Amino acid sequence: MAEIHLYGELRRFVPDSRPTGDSVIHLDSLENETLEALLQRAGLDIDEIYTIFLNSKLLTTHNTMAQYLGYQQVCENCRNWDLSVVIKNDDRLGIFGIDMAALVV
């Protein structure tokens, strides 16, 4: 089962969006399912997403400063915004919206 951890205003996509609530969506990933397809199936609006971490490593971001911050990265060019990576059932995603952009800096 893949875990999608939501932060900031994206928490509204989980049943208990209180700051103390569980902000995780659990979904079984389908065979060869891309990140984009998984996010759409989870009901998330991709246009509201600013930064994505995959298994605690930066996958993609709109942040121009990310390359200078020393994050471990999955991507070669993290500003490429490539959501075609295949997600597996043991993957953990951290999804930050535009309202959380400063927190990943």
ChimeraX attribute file (.defattr): number of C-alpha atoms within 10 A of each C-alpha:
attribute: neighborCount
match mode: 1-to-1
recipient: residues
	/A:1	15
	/A:2	18
	/A:3	21
	/A:4	22
	/A:5	20
	/A:6	24
	/A:7	18
	/A:8	17
	/A:9	14
	/A:10	21
	/A:11	22
	/A:12	14
	/A:13	16
	/A:14	16
	/A:15	12
	/A:16	13
	/A:17	18
	/A:18	11
	/A:19	10
	/A:20	7
	/A:21	11
	/A:22	14
	/A:23	22
	/A:24	21
	/A:25	17
	/A:26	14
	/A:27	15
	/A:28	13
	/A:29	21
	/A:30	14
	/A:31	10
	/A:32	12
	/A:33	14
	/A:34	17
	/A:35	19
	/A:36	17
	/A:37	17
	/A:38	20
	/A:39	16
	/A:40	12
	/A:41	11
	/A:42	15
	/A:43	10
	/A:44	17
	/A:45	12
	/A:46	12
	/A:47	8
	/A:48	14
	/A:49	20
	/A:50	19
	/A:51	23
	/A:52	25
	/A:53	21
	/A:54	21
	/A:55	15
	/A:56	15
	/A:57	16
	/A:58	22
	/A:59	26
	/A:60	24
	/A:61	23
	/A:62	16
	/A:63	16
	/A:64	10
	/A:65	11
	/A:66	18
	/A:67	16
	/A:68	8
	/A:69	9
	/A:70	8
	/A:71	15
	/A:72	12
	/A:73	18
	/A:74	15
	/A:75	15
	/A:76	10
	/A:77	13
	/A:78	20
	/A:79	17
	/A:80	12
	/A:81	15
	/A:82	14
	/A:83	17
	/A:84	12
	/A:85	13
	/A:86	16
	/A:87	24
	/A:88	18
	/A:89	14
	/A:90	12
	/A:91	15
	/A:92	20
	/A:93	23
	/A:94	19
	/A:95	22
	/A:96	24
	/A:97	20
	/A:98	16
	/A:99	14
	/A:100	17
	/A:101	16
	/A:102	8
	/A:103	8
	/A:104	16
	/A:105	12
